[in-house]
Amino acid sequence: MFGFFSPAPAIPRLPKDKVSSAYKAYRIRMFLMIFIGYTGYYLVRKNLL
């Protein structure tokens, strides 16, 4: 009935040789998303308050 409450199936672990490159890619992606989000807030902050 409430299948969307069930947990997602487990995914295989990332191999150790790919962890470093994946971490670097996610770190850059997170920085860019935070930067873009803050820039958007900074540009429209006077309209929000």
Residue pairs with C-beta under 8 A, 6 or more apart in sequence:
14 22
41 48
